[in-house]
Amino acid sequence: MNQTRISAVLLALAAANPLLASAEKDPLRVAVIGASASAGFGCSWRERRDDGEYLESFRLIDMVECACDGTEFKSLDVASGFFFFNPERNGATAAKRAREFGPECVVALDFLFWYCYGDDGPGVDRESLESEAQRLEKLELGLKELEAFTVPLLVGDIPNMQRAVGRMLSPAQMPAAETLAKANARLAEWAKGRANVRILPLAAMQESLATANAITVGDKRLVGTKEAPLLQRDELHPSPQGLAGLACVVAEAMKDELKERAGDCPVEPEATIARAKTRLRKLERPASAEPPAKK
């Protein structure tokens, strides 16, 4: 059988067998840029089981992989919990690395957050913020970094984190409500002329996490409990369960934008949480903690 005939047979088999066809695909290249929520700040899952304690930390991309169980990823994750130290410099570095990676999709769920929040004015010299108008100037710098992407870009709008003031945020870091409204209006305007941009409703999702301990994902609703809330006590960052819900929203948008390239990304928060639990690793008891042998 010649090479042409072999290729034709393989193509026919792949067309008849979706599993074989998916095996032929290259991994989906996804870049994640953003701040502490995407970086999984404080997002450690500890669970006591019959045979001991299990623990694992999760970042947004980890939960996206759990949501898209049938998709193979090759990811670049440059989200950082230290983004707020210098949003302009950190944002520019992250965006540059993501462009060089050559992604098929960019997830920027909380990338713009610190371009609006914080107590520093625009400019890398980090001078103190002098007016609310300067927050909108900073936002333009963040949008400038994002506009270079031509692949599907999933960017979150800017939530109201007033409840976190006095916890993780200082009063000086919190934008006025009017500023947040202007910032999100500007983001919507900026996205209109860019077919590759999809705005994810992070503001509405955060509000739901904070007030209802729940999040709606497609036609499903994930509800937290007192023992397993969807938001951490700092009122700023999602818990592992909450991050799973956010990841399902990302996965849903990714599937809409990338079609068959996204593979199997079902919008099933509970299934995503169940898969995440399989990643927990058993903690080994240190030798010093072993109980003394009985005499």
NORMOVEN-V751977 format. One record per backbone hydrogen bond with DSSP energy under -1.0 kcal/mol. CO is the residue of the C=O (numbers start at 1). NH is the residue of the N-H. Records with the same first field share a line. If there is no record, write none. Layout:
CO: NH / NH
//
This chain:
2: 6
3: 7
4: 8
5: 9
6: 10
7: 11
8: 12
9: 13
10: 14
11: 15
12: 16
13: 17
17: 21
18: 22
19: 23
28: 74
29: 104 / 105
30: 76
31: 107
32: 78
34: 80
35: 39
36: 41
37: 40
38: 60
40: 43
42: 44
43: 58
45: 56
47: 54
49: 52
52: 49
53: 283
54: 47
55: 281
56: 45
59: 63
60: 64
61: 65
62: 66
63: 67
64: 68
68: 71
72: 28
74: 30
76: 32
80: 83
82: 85
83: 86
86: 90
87: 91
88: 92
89: 93
90: 94
91: 95
92: 96
93: 97
94: 98
95: 99
96: 100
97: 101
105: 31
106: 154
107: 33
108: 156
112: 115
113: 116 / 117
119: 129
123: 126
127: 121
132: 135
133: 137
134: 138
135: 139
136: 140
137: 141
138: 142
139: 143
140: 144
141: 145
142: 146
143: 147
146: 149
152: 106
153: 198
154: 108
155: 200
161: 164
162: 165
164: 167 / 169
169: 166
170: 173
173: 118
176: 180
177: 181
178: 182
179: 183
180: 184
181: 185
182: 186
183: 187
184: 188
185: 189
186: 190
187: 191
188: 192
191: 194
194: 197
196: 153
198: 155
200: 157 / 202
201: 205
202: 206
203: 207
204: 208
205: 209
206: 210
207: 211
208: 212 / 214
213: 224
215: 222
217: 220
220: 217
222: 215
228: 225
230: 239
232: 235
237: 232
239: 243
240: 244
241: 245
242: 246
243: 247
244: 248
245: 249
246: 250
247: 251
248: 252
249: 253
250: 254
251: 255
252: 256
253: 257
254: 258
255: 259
258: 261
259: 262
260: 263
263: 265
264: 70
266: 268
268: 272
269: 273
270: 274
271: 275
272: 276
273: 277
276: 279
277: 280
281: 55
286: 289
287: 290
//
